[in-house]
Amino acid sequence: KGIINRSEYEEILKEASAPPAAPPTQSAEAPPDVPAVSPPPVGSYKDLERVPGGIENLRKAGYRNVFTTLDSVLKHNERVSLGIVALKAQYNADNTDRKPSSTTADTSDNQGTLRDENGFRVRAAEIYVTGRLTPWSTYYFEVDFARQSEITLNSMYMDFYAKDIPYLQSLYPYVSKIRVGQFREPFGIEQGTSQGLLDFVNRAYYTDLRTSGVSMRPGDPTLNPFGKDNSSGFLQQLDIGIELTHKAPQLPLEPEVQWAVVNGAGRNFNDNNADKDFTGRLILTPTEGMKLYFAGYTGTSFFTAPNTATATLPLNTDVRKTRQGVMYTYIPPFLDDLVKLQGEYIEGQDAGFRRRTWYHYILFRPLPFLPNFEPAYRYEEFTVDTNRPDSTLSRHTVGFNYYFHTNVKFTLNYEFRHDGNEGTPSVTTGGGVANANNQNFLTTQIQFRY
């Protein structure tokens, strides 16, 4: 507009070619309505969600728009993504005084003599393959290479998302997801947590406790009526079936229901009876940072070989089992995610024999100058038979986690164990120094995950 002289023209060119001004820096005294956002603690779930191509990041983003850098594209693609659930190397110091199981000397090295389990071991070597098959489905496949005698299939399932299926979109979010295959049962918290996200080296007793060293009353089918290692524990971790997830985020407490129909035989085994088991949980959000769970399980096991028949419990008998529990996890938001509280209480019956178990633990990061250092404490009890005295096992676990990196964690745990069967005259296997459930245990572990 109009005519300008040469000096004015040169001034305009100078301003146009100047680099853009740097954005104003935030002063130390930020206005109260713009709070500073601190990064999540290293190794926390929120921190894991930020790793491009990691499984937590994939799931948070719905497997979409997560391969946005050249590095992530070279390592992954939307149809096939490889990762590590957990690589765990341990050193265990077990002071259980195990005695020979036979008077015959173990000259053939066939484990005829029970030995203390001190030394190094690979606890887990779990690899996953995942990806998006179609615009409305994903798959997940996980195997463990750490077992000496076999490569174990942990999980293999497909997820179908109602919001992306044209003829099911009207059901979303009330029907959110359908899962088919072998998966972690929707019941407890720790039982449903993968190896790479555990806060302690050993899981709670309700998934890992074996009854080989615990006294049982005649007729008790034990915690594992199937008699297979794949289904050990008060509640098995994995099973085969179909699971549905329902959500109603617009309602108070944001209720979510997960329920499944499963074989009840544990992982990698077909059912041995026609009855199917039902399990599920209701998840509520009472306040920010808290999840509250109400869970139930009912099913039938076929008590047969390799179990041993008794006068009160013959082989080829159906054993009814039930489980019910309440759980919670709480990460106080006002403490910048530096404290985590978690607890579970579970009861159940097997052929009329009633069990009860509970635990509570705390994780915290007390040292601002050492933010990756996370002390931990857990106390738990497991009552094998509530109608029999001296049948409770208790365990204190103290230790810490130290995160060298988001994906690299060192853990030290010391367990103070006590088996209530100790000293009971009628007990033949529960008490004494030969019972691993009655001796302290030290373990250290280095874990890598991606």
C-alpha positions in Angstrom: 0.0 0.0 0.0 1.6 3.2 -1.1 5.3 3.8 -1.9 8.2 3.2 0.6 11.7 4.3 0.3 14.8 2.1 0.2 15.7 2.3 3.9 12.2 1.3 4.9 12.3 -1.7 2.4 15.7 -2.9 3.9 14.2 -2.6 7.4 11.3 -4.9 6.4 13.7 -7.5 4.9 15.8 -7.4 8.1 12.8 -8.2 10.3 11.5 -10.9 8.0 14.9 -12.7 7.9 15.5 -12.6 11.6 15.2 -15.9 13.5 12.0 -16.3 15.5 12.2 -15.1 19.1 12.6 -17.8 21.7 9.5 -18.5 23.7 9.4 -16.8 27.1 10.8 -19.0 29.8 8.7 -19.8 32.8 9.8 -18.0 35.9 10.7 -19.8 39.0 7.5 -18.3 40.6 4.9 -19.8 38.3 1.4 -18.6 38.6 -0.7 -20.8 40.9 -3.1 -21.7 38.1 -0.3 -23.3 36.0 1.3 -26.0 38.2 4.6 -27.6 37.1 4.1 -31.1 35.9 6.8 -33.5 37.1 7.6 -36.6 35.1 6.3 -39.9 36.4 8.7 -42.0 38.6 11.2 -44.1 36.6 9.8 -47.6 36.1 6.2 -46.7 37.0 3.4 -47.8 34.7 3.0 -44.2 33.5 6.6 -44.1 32.7 6.4 -47.4 30.7 3.5 -46.0 28.7 5.8 -43.4 27.3 8.2 -45.9 25.7 7.5 -45.9 21.9 6.6 -49.4 20.7 6.5 -50.8 24.2 3.5 -53.0 25.1 2.1 -50.4 27.6 2.4 -47.7 25.0 0.7 -49.9 22.3 -2.2 -50.7 24.6 -2.7 -47.1 25.8 -2.8 -45.9 22.2 -5.0 -48.7 21.0 -2.1 -49.9 18.7 -2.6 -46.8 16.6 -0.3 -43.9 15.8 2.5 -45.2 17.9 5.2 -45.7 15.2 5.9 -42.1 14.6 9.7 -42.0 14.5 12.2 -43.7 12.2 13.6 -45.7 15.1 10.2 -47.1 16.1 9.3 -47.9 12.5 12.5 -49.8 11.9 11.9 -51.9 15.1 8.2 -52.4 14.9 5.2 -52.2 12.6 1.5 -52.2 13.2 1.0 -55.9 12.3 4.0 -57.4 14.1 5.7 -56.0 17.1 8.3 -57.9 19.2 9.1 -57.2 22.8 10.4 -58.6 26.1 7.9 -59.2 28.9 10.7 -59.9 31.4 14.3 -61.3 31.4 15.1 -62.1 35.0 18.3 -63.4 36.5 18.5 -64.2 40.2 20.7 -65.3 43.0 18.9 -67.1 45.8 20.1 -68.0 49.3 17.8 -70.6 50.7 18.7 -71.9 54.1 16.1 -74.7 54.2 17.7 -77.8 55.6 16.4 -80.4 53.1 17.0 -84.0 53.9 17.5 -86.9 51.4 14.3 -88.3 50.1 15.8 -91.7 50.0 18.4 -93.7 51.9 20.0 -94.6 48.6 22.9 -92.3 47.7 22.3 -90.1 44.7 25.0 -91.5 42.5 23.2 -91.0 39.2 22.5 -87.4 39.7 18.8 -87.9 39.2 17.7 -85.7 42.0 17.1 -88.6 44.4 18.5 -86.3 47.1 16.8 -83.0 47.7 19.3 -80.1 47.8 19.2 -76.6 49.1 18.5 -74.2 46.2 21.3 -71.7 46.6 22.8 -70.2 43.5 22.1 -68.4 40.2 19.0 -69.1 38.1 17.1 -67.6 35.2 13.7 -66.9 36.6 12.0 -65.7 33.4 12.8 -65.2 29.7 9.4 -64.2 28.4 9.1 -62.8 24.8 5.9 -61.4 23.3 4.6 -60.9 19.7 1.7 -58.5 19.3 0.1 -56.4 16.6 -3.1 -55.3 14.9 -4.7 -57.8 12.6 -7.6 -55.8 11.3 -9.0 -52.3 12.1 -11.0 -53.9 14.9 -8.8 -56.7 16.3 -5.4 -57.3 17.8 -3.5 -60.4 18.9 -1.0 -61.2 21.7 1.4 -64.2 22.0 3.8 -64.8 24.9 6.2 -67.6 25.6 8.7 -68.3 28.3 12.1 -69.8 27.5 13.4 -70.1 31.1 12.1 -73.5 31.9 14.7 -76.3 31.6 12.4 -79.0 30.1 10.2 -77.0 27.8 9.3 -73.8 26.1 6.1 -72.7 27.8 3.2 -71.0 26.2 1.9 -68.4 28.6 -0.7 -66.4 26.7 -2.2 -66.5 23.2 -5.3 -64.5 22.6 -7.1 -62.2 20.2 -9.0 -59.0 21.2 -12.0 -57.7 19.4 -13.0 -54.0 20.0 -16.7 -53.2 19.7 -16.1 -49.5 19.0 -14.3 -50.5 15.7 -16.7 -53.2 14.5 -19.4 -51.5 12.5 -22.3 -53.8 13.6 -21.3 -53.6 17.3 -20.5 -49.9 17.6 -23.9 -49.3 19.1 -23.0 -51.5 22.0 -19.9 -49.5 22.9 -18.8 -48.8 25.7 -21.2 -51.2 27.4 -19.6 -54.0 25.5 -16.0 -52.8 25.1 -13.8 -55.8 24.3 -14.1 -59.5 23.6 -11.1 -61.7 24.3 -10.6 -65.3 23.0 -7.8 -67.7 23.8 -5.4 -68.3 26.8 -5.2 -65.3 29.1 -4.8 -64.2 32.7 -8.1 -64.7 34.5 -10.1 -61.6 35.5 -9.9 -62.1 39.2 -7.1 -60.8 41.5 -4.6 -58.0 41.0 -1.3 -59.7 41.5 -2.5 -63.0 39.9 -3.4 -61.0 36.8 -0.1 -59.0 36.7 2.5 -60.1 34.2 6.1 -61.0 35.3 7.6 -57.8 34.2 5.3 -55.6 36.3 5.5 -57.4 39.7 6.7 -55.3 42.6 8.3 -58.2 44.5 10.3 -61.2 43.3 7.8 -63.8 44.4 4.1 -63.5 43.9 1.7 -63.7 46.8 0.9 -67.2 48.3 -2.5 -67.4 46.7 -0.9 -68.0 43.2 2.4 -69.6 44.1 1.9 -71.7 47.2 2.4 -75.5 46.8 0.9 -77.8 49.3 3.6 -80.5 49.1 5.0 -79.2 52.4 1.8 -78.4 54.1 -0.3 -80.8 56.2 -3.8 -81.5 54.8 -6.7 -83.2 56.5 -8.0 -86.5 55.0 -10.4 -85.8 52.1 -8.9 -82.4 51.3 -8.3 -82.2 47.5 -5.5 -79.7 48.2 -5.2 -76.4 46.4 -4.8 -78.1 43.0 -7.3 -80.9 42.4 -5.9 -81.4 38.9 -2.6 -82.5 40.3 -0.7 -80.6 37.5 2.1 -78.0 38.0 0.4 -75.8 35.3 -2.5 -75.1 37.7 -0.7 -74.7 41.0 -1.9 -72.3 43.6 -5.1 -71.3 45.2 -6.0 -69.5 42.0 -4.3 -70.3 38.7 -2.9 -67.4 36.7 -3.8 -68.5 33.2 -6.6 -70.4 31.6 -8.4 -71.0 28.2 -11.7 -69.5 27.4 -13.6 -66.3 26.4 -13.7 -63.0 28.3 -15.9 -59.9 27.9 -15.3 -56.4 29.2 -18.1 -53.9 29.9 -17.6 -50.3 30.8 -19.9 -47.4 31.9 -17.5 -44.4 32.3 -20.4 -42.0 32.5 -21.8 -43.5 35.7 -20.5 -42.7 39.2 -17.4 -44.6 40.2 -16.8 -45.5 36.5 -17.8 -49.2 36.8 -16.1 -51.8 34.7 -17.0 -55.5 34.6 -14.7 -58.2 33.3 -16.0 -61.8 33.3 -14.9 -65.0 31.6 -15.9 -68.6 30.9 -12.8 -70.8 31.2 -11.9 -74.5 31.3 -10.6 -74.3 34.8 -7.7 -76.6 34.0 -5.0 -74.0 34.0 -2.7 -73.1 31.1 -1.8 -75.4 28.3 -4.3 -78.1 29.3 -7.7 -79.0 27.9 -10.5 -79.5 30.4 -11.1 -83.0 31.7 -14.8 -82.5 32.4 -17.8 -81.0 30.6 -18.4 -78.3 33.2 -16.9 -74.8 32.6 -15.8 -72.4 35.3 -17.0 -68.8 35.6 -14.8 -65.9 36.9 -15.1 -62.2 36.9 -14.6 -58.9 38.7 -16.2 -55.5 39.2 -13.7 -52.6 39.1 -14.6 -49.2 40.6 -12.8 -45.9 40.8 -13.8 -44.3 44.2 -11.3 -41.5 43.8 -8.4 -40.5 41.7 -5.5 -42.9 41.9 -7.6 -45.7 43.4 -9.1 -48.9 42.0 -11.4 -51.1 44.0 -12.1 -54.7 42.9 -14.8 -57.3 43.8 -14.1 -60.7 42.4 -15.7 -64.1 42.3 -15.0 -67.6 40.8 -16.9 -70.8 40.7 -16.2 -74.1 39.0 -15.7 -77.9 39.1 -12.5 -79.9 39.0 -12.4 -83.6 38.1 -10.3 -85.2 40.9 -8.4 -88.0 39.1 -4.8 -89.3 38.5 -2.1 -88.3 39.1 -3.8 -87.5 42.4 -4.0 -90.1 45.1 -7.3 -91.5 46.2 -8.3 -91.5 49.9 -11.0 -93.2 51.9 -13.0 -89.9 52.0 -12.1 -88.7 48.5 -12.0 -91.4 45.7 -10.6 -90.7 42.3 -12.9 -89.6 39.4 -14.8 -87.3 41.7 -16.1 -83.8 40.8 -14.7 -81.2 43.3 -16.6 -77.9 43.5 -14.4 -74.9 44.1 -15.4 -71.3 44.8 -13.3 -68.1 45.3 -14.4 -64.6 46.3 -12.4 -61.6 47.2 -12.0 -57.8 47.5 -8.9 -56.0 46.4 -7.6 -52.4 46.0 -4.7 -50.5 44.7 -4.0 -46.8 45.5 -1.4 -44.4 44.2 -2.1 -41.1 46.0 -2.0 -38.3 43.3 -1.1 -35.6 45.8 2.2 -37.5 46.5 3.3 -37.3 42.8 2.9 -41.1 42.4 5.8 -41.8 44.9 3.7 -44.1 47.1 1.7 -47.2 46.2 -0.6 -49.2 48.4 -2.1 -52.5 47.5 -4.0 -55.3 49.2 -6.1 -58.3 48.5 -8.4 -60.5 50.7 -9.7 -63.8 49.2 -11.7 -66.7 50.6 -12.7 -70.0 49.0 -13.7 -73.6 49.3 -12.6 -76.9 47.8 -15.1 -79.8 48.4 -16.1 -78.0 51.7 -12.6 -77.2 52.9 -12.4 -73.5 53.5 -9.3 -71.4 52.8 -8.5 -67.7 53.6 -5.7 -65.5 52.5 -4.7 -61.8 52.5 -1.8 -59.5 52.0 -1.0 -55.8 52.1 2.0 -54.0 50.8 3.5 -50.5 50.4 6.0 -49.1 48.0 7.5 -45.6 48.4 10.3 -43.4 47.3 11.4 -41.4 50.3 14.7 -39.9 49.1 14.4 -36.9 46.7 18.1 -37.1 45.9 17.7 -40.9 45.0 14.4 -40.9 43.1 15.0 -44.4 41.6 15.3 -46.1 45.0 12.0 -47.7 46.0 11.8 -49.6 49.4 9.0 -52.1 49.7 7.3 -54.1 52.5 4.6 -56.8 52.3 2.9 -58.9 54.9 0.7 -61.9 54.0 -1.1 -64.8 55.5 -2.6 -68.0 54.0 -4.8 -70.3 56.1 -4.9 -73.7 54.4 -7.9 -74.9 56.4 -9.9 -72.5 58.6 -11.4 -75.4 60.5 -8.1 -76.8 61.6 -5.8 -75.0 64.1 -2.2 -74.4 63.3 -2.7 -74.2 59.5 -1.7 -70.6 58.7 1.4 -69.6 56.9 2.7 -66.1 57.3 5.4 -64.2 55.5 7.1 -60.8 55.9 8.9 -59.5 52.7 11.2 -56.5 53.0 13.5 -55.1 50.4 13.8 -52.5 47.6 13.7 -51.9 43.9 16.2 -49.7 42.2 15.6 -48.6 38.6 18.7 -48.1 36.5 16.5 -47.2 33.6 12.8 -47.4 32.7 13.3 -50.9 31.5 16.1 -52.1 33.9 15.3 -52.9 37.6 17.3 -54.4 40.4 15.4 -56.0 43.3 16.5 -57.4 46.7 13.9 -59.2 48.8 14.3 -61.0 52.2 11.4 -63.2 53.3 10.7 -64.0 57.0 8.5 -67.2 56.7 6.6 -69.0 59.3 4.4 -72.1 58.8 1.8 -72.6 61.6 2.0 -76.3 61.2 5.3 -76.3 63.0 5.2 -78.2 66.2 1.7 -79.8 65.6 2.0 -83.5 66.7 -0.3 -84.8 64.0 1.6 -83.1 61.2 4.0 -85.2 59.3 5.1 -82.9 56.5 4.2 -79.4 57.6 6.7 -78.5 60.3 10.4 -78.9 60.7 13.4 -77.5 59.0 12.7 -79.6 55.9 9.7 -77.4 55.1 10.6 -74.6 52.8 7.6 -72.6 54.0 9.2 -72.4 57.4 12.6 -70.9 56.5 13.8 -67.5 55.6 14.8 -66.7 52.1 17.0 -64.1 50.4 16.9 -63.3 46.7 18.4 -60.7 44.4 17.2 -60.1 40.9 18.1 -58.1 37.9 15.2 -57.6 35.3 15.1 -56.2 31.8 11.9 -55.4 30.0 10.9 -53.8 26.8 
